[in-house]
Amino acid sequence: MSESHQQPALARCPGCEEPPASGDLFCGACGYDLSAVPARPDDRPTMAITVPPAAPSAPAVSGTGPPAPAVPPSAAPPVPDAPAPPVAAVQWPAASETDSSDVPAPVHRATDLPGTDSGGKPLPTTPPVRHDDRAAAVPAAAEPATGNADPPYSPDSSNSSNSPNSSGDFALAAPDPRTAEPTPTPAAGTRVCVACRSGRVDPDGYCENCGHAQPRERDHMEQELGSVAAVSDRGLRHHRNEDSFAVSSTALPDGSPAVVAIVCDGVSSASRPDEASAAAAVAANEALLESLPRGTHPQQAMHEAIVAASEAVNVLAQDPPGAAEHEAHRHQNAPACTLVGAIMAGGLLVVGWVGDSRVYWVPEDRTGPPARLTEDDSWAAQMVAAGLMNEAEAYADKRAHAITGWLGADSYELEPHTASFKPDRPGLVVVCTDGLWNYAESAEEMAAAVPPEAHLRPLHGAQVLVGHALDGGGHDNVTVALLPFTLEQQGAGSACTTV
């Protein structure tokens, strides 16, 4: 049968705070004489939830329960052979839970019971933290005697050095960012961090203020020069941009303008493809700017520019002075790139290329047919030219983009391709790498991707085309240059010459 337990006279032993068993005359833990405890009073008045007045023997405590009994500073823990004087028991409300003996467990807060440290001195009783102005002040005389130790910090204590005012505001609050001193702006001409917009970028490409790694300059490039514009982007899959471009304008001997666009694509399987494409673009552009004003025919000038670009890439494969002997075979993986370019001069459109970058013609009047003006130096193009595959089959093969012509020291015999056209209507010339035409391969697809106002806003049109490639997946670097072609008044008919 079940055993019924009565509530003991004491909820806790006054000596060691352990709950005694029912009917015990002495504490089983410390031997305290439980019979010496005076009987509890008959009346148990209800106490209001207010802050009690300060007493000289103990600090006042604010809260919802009765104050803890006063403990003399010199009180020492009782021992079995020297029982401490009897202390009045504190009556706590009964809890709904019971312990292992089915006796209701007492309910209290940790700060409601006095305690002592290892030296026998009473532990300080810290009042609950209040965040308003209703906290009771604690007189200095009520601080417990704890030797030379500082009293515990209480934001409610008006005499505490840690509290700036009686409202309990925290003295070490974080500074307001609106009033914080701004980071000094770097000097003019210094590269500024793209993340914090204030730190200087060190030679290694990191911000000295926030440590953010900076994007490389070639990751995204844009240039607009009069009626020609170009945009190049790293894409979404490559770790660097191996494309490069150059756009420029000059004048022919008769004073008529000539506009040039060169686009190069580094061969990723070769060493230093980014250097190869940059060297080729610069060399070809400089050659054209030197030969066109001298009166060289634009088609011949394009041929000479491709040869100059090839020589510039070949130089990159030469061993630098003092190269180690084990580097003697570096030419087997020499830097390499492809090149495609366009010149608009004297009513002519001249294109030149080596590799698989392309030039497209998109008429201003979209009712007219667009056209592709170059033929790839690639495995797929060779299969189609030989009649072994149709274009769909060839470009579906995994070998389709293997190039058969490029600029570099380990290339086959250089065979620059050039072609001259005389358009009979205004239009737009699109010069691009395969990073773009992979997502708009046919002339019709390319024309559909070109925005209608691209001939009026070539930079915007180039940006839109780069975005088209990125939206399609951006698997490769993307570079495109746009040259609007305006028909001369005396122009009539069209002509085409290919070499």
Secondary structure by P-SEA (a helix, b strand, c coil): cbbbbccccccccccccccccccccccccccccccccccccccccccccccccccccbbbbbcccccccccccccccccccccccccbbbbbcccccccccccbbbbbccccccccccccccccccccccccccbbbbcccccccccccccccccccccccccccccccccccccccccccccccccccccccccccccccccccccccccccccccccbbbbbcccbbbbbbccccccccccccccccccccccbbbbbbbbbbccccccaaaaaaaaaaaaaaaaaaacccccccaaaaaaaaaaaaaaaaaaaaccccccccccccccccccccccccccccccbbbbbbccccbbbbbbccccbbbbbccccccaaaaaaaaccccaaaaaacccccccccccccccccbbbbbbbbbbcbbbbbbbbccccccccccaaaaaaaccccccccaaaaaaaaaaaaaaaccccbbbbbbbbbbbcccccbbbbbcc
